[in-house]
Amino acid sequence: MMYEAFAAVYDALMDDVDYAGWAAYYLALAERSGVLPRRAADCACGTGSLTLALAARGLSMTGLDISLDMLRIAGEKARRHGVSVPFVRQDMRHLLLHRPMDAVFCACDGVNYLTRPEDVQAFFDAAFRALRPGGGLFFDVSTPYKLEHVLGDRCLGCDDEAISYLWQNHYDPRHALLQMDLTFFVRTQDGRYDRFAETHVQRAHTQEALAAQLLRAGFLNPVFYGDRTFQAPVAREERMHVAAVRPE
């Protein structure tokens, strides 16, 4: 299953991500949208770094992911930090929570991993139902420009003593899909290397398609921003953030 072995190396690969900065941005985005969240869900939470960063800012968080391996690591991190955050296995297309949320977050390409339009619509519909009236959905996507022109049909790699990898991409413009074939070499305690491979697929969602699907789900006019800005995305934007509010 995707992310099964990847979970063990995910945090090492994402070590340079400023999760505290992301949390601050998403809360500013929520406030700008008229939402002051106290209770929130983090979908496709992975190993829980953003979930815990939001919890550190006073939110009552629930982390959700489809990967048990990711959730296991997230739970261990929460215990190490002495933070009480439930991490639950759920497919975000079928998001189901016991009480309404003030906000639903989905960061770091979670929506890109929904590769069919009907899957995106299912998530937006489920998020709408999970929110209280006046609550907001806040998420990001890697843009079509990034998937096709920055990552598409490129071979990347990293040679490090602890973790090395080869990352080969193929972009299919007809279906707007980026296939990423990843091969990892992870150093073990005896000095040898374990090898494993995974394939990940992301869809290049356009601003127009996302806006139409959010409106179809019942959200008010969604607002699109450039990468951690409060300005509209520019032509060669690599990441867009989206804010959509459920009507009162």
URQUI-V236566 format. One record per residue. N is the residue number from 1. RES is the residue in one letter. PHI is phi in whole degrees, -180 to 180 (NA if undefined). OMEGA is omega in radians with two decimals (999 if undefined). Layout:
N RES PHI OMEGA
N RES PHI OMEGA
This chain:
1 M NA 3.12
2 M -56 3.13
3 Y 79 -3.07
4 E -64 3.09
5 A -81 -3.10
6 F -59 -3.11
7 A -57 -3.08
8 A -68 -3.09
9 V -113 -3.01
10 Y -58 -3.07
11 D -65 3.11
12 A -65 -3.14
13 L -74 -3.10
14 M -102 -3.03
15 D -61 -3.08
16 D -90 -3.12
17 V -79 3.13
18 D -88 -3.07
19 Y -67 3.08
20 A -63 3.09
21 G -67 3.08
22 W -62 -3.14
23 A -61 3.12
24 A -62 3.14
25 Y -64 -3.11
26 Y -65 3.09
27 L -70 3.06
28 A -66 3.10
29 L -64 3.10
30 A -63 3.14
31 E -62 3.12
32 R -62 -3.14
33 S -91 -3.14
34 G 83 -3.13
35 V -115 3.07
36 L -116 -2.98
37 P -74 2.97
38 R -113 -3.14
39 R -123 -3.03
40 A -148 3.06
41 A -116 3.10
42 D -115 -3.10
43 C -87 -3.05
44 A 52 -2.99
45 C -74 -3.13
46 G 60 -3.12
47 T -86 2.93
48 G 82 -3.07
49 S -65 3.11
50 L -70 3.10
51 T -55 -3.12
52 L -70 3.09
53 A -65 3.09
54 L -70 3.09
55 A -63 3.13
56 A -65 3.12
57 R -96 2.98
58 G 100 -3.13
59 L -84 2.97
60 S -85 -2.95
61 M -106 2.91
62 T -127 3.12
63 G -102 -3.10
64 L -132 3.11
65 D -155 3.13
66 I -86 -3.06
67 S -97 3.09
68 L -65 3.14
69 D -66 3.07
70 M -62 -3.10
71 L -65 3.10
72 R -61 3.12
73 I -67 3.11
74 A -60 3.12
75 G -64 3.10
76 E -64 3.12
77 K -65 3.13
78 A -62 3.13
79 R -65 3.12
80 R -63 -3.14
81 H -88 -3.14
82 G 66 -3.09
83 V -111 3.13
84 S -95 3.11
85 V -132 3.05
86 P -74 3.05
87 F -115 -2.94
88 V -125 3.07
89 R -81 3.07
90 Q -151 2.94
91 D -82 -3.01
92 M -68 3.04
93 R -69 -3.13
94 H -123 -3.11
95 L -52 -3.13
96 L -142 -3.09
97 L -121 -3.03
98 H -77 3.11
99 R -146 -3.09
100 P -63 -3.13
101 M -103 3.00
102 D -76 -3.10
103 A -150 2.95
104 V -122 3.12
105 F -110 3.02
106 C -153 -2.99
107 A -115 3.02
108 C 58 2.98
109 D 77 3.14
110 G -53 -3.12
111 V -72 3.07
112 N -62 -3.13
113 Y -76 2.99
114 L -87 -2.89
115 T -96 3.07
116 R -120 3.12
117 P -54 3.13
118 E -68 3.08
119 D -72 3.09
120 V -62 -3.14
121 Q -63 3.12
122 A -62 3.11
123 F -66 -3.14
124 F -62 3.10
125 D -62 -3.11
126 A -67 3.11
127 A -64 3.11
128 F -59 -3.13
129 R -67 -3.08
130 A -78 -3.07
131 L -92 2.94
132 R -72 3.01
133 P -56 -3.07
134 G 91 3.09
135 G -79 -3.04
136 G -134 3.01
137 L -103 -3.09
138 F -132 -3.08
139 F -152 3.07
140 D -129 2.98
141 V -139 2.87
142 S -73 -2.97
143 T -78 3.01
144 P -55 3.10
145 Y -59 -3.12
146 K -66 -3.06
147 L -66 -3.10
148 E -86 -2.95
149 H -105 3.13
150 V -96 -3.11
151 L -101 -2.98
152 G -59 3.05
153 D 53 3.08
154 R -122 3.04
155 C -115 -3.11
156 L -117 3.12
157 G -163 3.10
158 C -146 3.13
159 D -114 -3.12
160 D -125 -3.08
161 E -63 -3.08
162 A -87 -3.10
163 I -139 3.02
164 S -120 3.13
165 Y -151 2.95
166 L -118 -3.03
167 W -135 -3.10
168 Q -112 -3.06
169 N -114 2.97
170 H -140 3.14
171 Y -104 3.11
172 D -104 -3.07
173 P -66 -3.13
174 R -64 -3.11
175 H -107 3.13
176 A 56 -3.11
177 L -120 3.05
178 L -109 3.05
179 Q -99 -3.13
180 M -117 3.10
181 D -100 -3.02
182 L -114 3.04
183 T -124 -3.08
184 F -113 3.02
185 F -127 -3.02
186 V -114 -3.11
187 R -69 3.10
188 T -98 -3.07
189 Q -64 -3.13
190 D -88 3.06
191 G 91 3.07
192 R -84 -3.09
193 Y -123 2.97
194 D -89 3.13
195 R -112 3.00
196 F -148 -3.08
197 A -132 3.08
198 E -142 3.04
199 T -119 3.11
200 H -118 3.13
201 V -129 3.08
202 Q -125 3.10
203 R -105 3.08
204 A -88 -3.13
205 H -87 3.10
206 T -85 3.10
207 Q -59 -3.10
208 E -65 -3.13
209 A -67 3.14
210 L -63 -3.14
211 A -61 -3.13
212 A -63 -3.12
213 Q -70 3.09
214 L -65 3.10
215 L -64 3.12
216 R -64 3.12
217 A -72 3.11
218 G 116 -3.14
219 F -72 2.99
220 L -69 -3.10
221 N -49 -3.14
222 P -70 -3.14
223 V -118 -3.10
224 F -110 -3.11
225 Y -127 3.00
226 G -70 -3.02
227 D -62 3.13
228 R 51 3.02
229 T -127 3.01
230 F -117 3.08
231 Q -111 3.10
232 A -62 3.11
233 P -60 3.09
234 V -95 -2.99
235 A -59 -3.08
236 R -107 3.09
237 E -65 3.13
238 E -96 3.12
239 R -144 3.05
240 M -116 2.99
241 H -110 -3.04
242 V -129 3.07
243 A -124 3.13
244 A -140 -3.04
245 V -113 3.03
246 R -78 -3.12
247 P -60 3.08
248 E -65 999
